[in-house]
Amino acid sequence: DPARRITRQSARNTRTATPENQDELVLVYPPSGTGAVNITRGDLKRLDNGQYLNDTLIEFGLKVWLDNVRKEQPELGEQVHVFNSFFYKKLNSKKDISESYLSVRKWTSKVDIFKKKYIIVPINEK
């Protein structure tokens, strides 16, 4: 149907002609509770070929992974603690290690990392 093709083509042209709002919120994970990660259109662009993942996408991926582990293997899930990539940046930002510790000590105030079998610290450097 020619009219239908024109409609599709004009819709396609409209989408490409209008600039996307890179800050538009696309996904919040988890949808409820604390520690949610906000994924924007700009973050999704980082999934294109030749692009590097950003801290938000890394954190999102690790949260989804850990949630799946906790559902499928609850005992293992309880043995894992995952920091986000900002933890390492903050820890590594000071020259003096005691100052670095002071800047991240609250990040572990609700969890005893010494009781965990696995500690994951993602490092995302350019």
C-alpha positions in Angstrom: 0.0 0.0 0.0 1.8 3.2 -1.2 0.0 5.5 1.4 1.2 3.2 4.2 4.8 3.4 3.0 4.7 7.1 2.8 3.4 7.2 6.4 6.2 4.9 7.6 8.8 6.9 5.6 7.6 10.2 6.9 7.5 8.8 10.5 11.1 7.6 10.0 12.2 11.0 8.7 10.5 12.8 11.6 12.4 10.6 14.1 15.8 11.2 12.6 15.1 14.9 12.0 14.3 15.7 15.7 17.3 15.7 18.1 16.9 13.2 20.9 17.0 14.5 24.5 20.1 12.6 25.8 19.0 13.2 29.4 15.6 11.7 28.9 15.0 9.0 31.4 14.4 5.6 29.8 14.7 3.1 32.7 15.0 3.0 36.4 16.4 -0.2 37.9 15.4 -1.5 40.3 12.0 0.2 39.8 11.5 0.5 43.6 13.7 0.5 46.7 17.0 2.2 47.3 20.1 2.3 45.1 18.2 2.7 41.8 20.2 3.3 38.6 18.7 5.8 36.1 19.4 4.9 32.4 19.0 7.8 30.0 19.0 8.0 26.2 22.6 9.1 26.3 23.5 6.0 28.2 21.8 3.8 25.6 24.0 5.5 22.9 27.0 4.0 24.7 25.8 0.6 23.6 26.5 1.4 19.9 29.5 -0.1 18.2 32.7 1.6 18.9 31.5 3.2 22.2 32.7 2.6 25.7 30.4 1.7 28.5 30.0 4.4 31.1 29.7 4.0 34.9 25.9 4.0 34.8 25.7 1.1 32.4 28.4 -0.9 34.3 26.5 -0.4 37.6 23.2 -1.4 35.9 24.7 -4.5 34.5 26.2 -5.5 37.8 22.9 -4.9 39.6 20.9 -7.0 37.2 23.6 -9.7 37.4 23.6 -9.7 41.2 19.8 -9.7 41.4 19.7 -12.8 39.1 22.4 -14.5 41.3 20.3 -13.8 44.4 17.2 -15.3 42.8 18.8 -18.4 41.3 21.5 -19.0 43.9 20.5 -17.2 47.1 23.4 -18.6 49.2 26.0 -17.4 46.7 24.2 -14.1 46.3 24.6 -13.5 50.1 28.4 -14.0 49.8 28.8 -11.3 47.2 29.1 -7.5 47.6 29.3 -5.3 44.6 30.6 -1.7 44.8 29.8 0.7 42.0 32.6 2.1 39.8 32.6 5.4 41.7 33.9 3.6 44.8 37.3 2.9 43.1 37.5 6.5 41.7 36.8 7.9 45.2 39.2 5.5 46.8 41.9 6.3 44.3 41.4 10.1 44.3 43.6 11.0 47.2 47.4 10.6 47.5 47.2 9.7 51.2 45.5 6.3 51.8 44.0 7.4 55.1 42.2 10.3 53.4 41.0 7.9 50.7 39.6 5.6 53.4 37.8 8.5 55.0 36.1 9.4 51.7 34.6 5.9 51.3 34.2 4.5 54.8 30.4 5.2 54.9 30.0 3.1 51.7 30.5 0.0 53.8 28.7 1.1 57.0 25.7 -1.1 56.3 27.6 -4.2 55.2 30.4 -6.2 56.8 32.6 -6.8 53.8 34.8 -9.1 55.8 32.0 -11.6 56.0 31.6 -11.7 52.2 33.4 -14.3 50.1 33.5 -12.1 47.0 34.0 -8.4 46.7 33.6 -6.9 43.2 35.1 -3.4 42.6 34.6 -2.4 39.0 37.2 -0.1 37.5 36.2 2.1 34.6 39.0 4.3 33.5 39.3 6.2 30.2 
